[in-house]
Amino acid sequence: MKKKKSLTTRTMWTVIASSFAFAVIALLIGLSIYATGLINEYVERAYTTAEHASSTAKRAADTVTLSKEVMEIYRSLTPEQRAKVGTEEYLEYFSSIDTELKKGGTYDVAFHAMRNFIIGVDDVYLGMYDKETNALVYIVDPDSDEETRLALGEWEEVPKVECEKFLNWDGEGILYDISNMEKYGWICTAGYPILDEDGELCEFVLVDVSIGSIITGMKEYTLKVSLALALATLVIAWIISWRMKRMISDPINAIADAAVSYAEDRKNGVEREHFSVIDIRTGDELENLSRVMAEMERDLTNHEQHLKEITAEKERINTELTMATQIQEGMLPQVFPPYPDREEFDLYASMDPAREVGGDFYDFFMIDDDHLGIVIADVSGKGIPAALFMMISKTILQNTAMLGNRASDILGKTNESLCADNKMDMFVTAWVGILDIRSGLITCSSAGHEYPAVYTAGKGFELVKNKHGFVLGGMEGLKYREYAIQLSPGDKLFVYTDGVPEATNAANELFGTARMLDALNGAANDTPKGILAHVREEVDAFVGDAEQFDDLTMLCLEYRGSVKI
């Protein structure tokens, strides 16, 4: 069996995962606020410094003229000449600049003016961007270290985005750019433009502020916060897990163990209490659950005892129903052909009850050597009462018929017998026919039963309609009429109960007598047994999965005529 994780363990990991996710989100938000606020402060400081430095530079010296001459020389250089930046040869290209603009003149004045602004920033300098080469050309770099100071006209390649941003600035907002330079690392460059008298952009006062310290601070902040959150997460997870184990997991396990023990004891037939001995005092739903389980155990014990009694009673009833079914089946003729030595006719019948026992029945018997009695009937109701009334009715009908009575008298005397003590007000529909085997004439009488169907050559099966008498057991003193059906050799008689035409499908549609006749004619040339089997197949196909609500009883007789000696 696969090992399951405990609820406590799952809860602990859930708390750790949730706390970690929360910590990451909180950390990201904190870093974002920290970085954004600090960078904005650096940007504003750099831009303000550049703005003030530009005003000082314009008042102190003519840096515009100096810038124009430097850029004119720079743009006149070939790519090969520009590539020599940082060499003495490269600096010679700018030696033609007027002496008053170089050292001792404008350059030195601007140099010292710029140095006054290197407070709280990394660097302040004059420079101009060249759009074609994406280069920043230095005009004045006030670096105190001569080894790292960039000379007049020296240049550095800058990102294209930075170059375009500064050259295309519209004067709105703060002019700055943040980039990761290979030489300087992460750096924020803010600038303020200086224009000539014609409004033409000539140079920028640029201020650099390194933001590497921000990233370093963010790393330190992240490490400290992560350690603190990890420690807090572990402590919280342990506390919650311990409390959950005491308040939830242990009570649940106690209830689960009691349930396992309960099931095992029930399997082995051991009677003892399980849930009522659990001492759960959590003051919440789990305590209530343990009490409910204890009550359920007591109710189940009582219910099991009651169920045993009910099961025993049900088994007794099922046994009696089985015996009743066997008795009912034993009362109906089951051997076919019933009279193998009589070649004048063939006969087959079937009865399928809707329940264990039914109220329908059929019967046939030889009244004498020349007369065959045929009965089919349907008792009102279902189940045991209908089956008992059916057996009484069948016995009376057969005994009355064996006395040699006419079909109408058989029904009349049977009705009187059933009405004599019918406290349940049950009734029977019945059809009785007496076949004269020599002539093929059937004298019939009906007590509210379905019309018989007769097959004749060239016509097929058709209903033989007659006036019904009243049902048996419904009213005393009734007289029943007779009518005759003449059968010729090859003709067939089909009688049935209302379970055939009233068979219902899932759409609540009746099978009907029209479909019944179609089914009969579909097997008209078959034997009586084959005809009944075909009708049953058609009924089953029509009904489908719908429940059988009524008994389904059929009888078919084929008349072959008198045997010639």
PyMOL commands that set and color helices and strands:
alter all, ss='L'
color gray80, all
select helices_A, chain A and resi 7-60+63-76+79-82+88-92+99-101+106-115+160-167+212-268+285-331+383-402+407-420+512-522+528-543
alter helices_A, ss='H'
color red, helices_A
select strands_A, chain A and resi 123-130+135-140+155-157+176-181+185-195+201-210+345-352+360-368+371-379+428-436+441-447+453-456+460-463+483-486+492-496+552-559
alter strands_A, ss='S'
color yellow, strands_A
deselect
rebuild
show_as cartoon
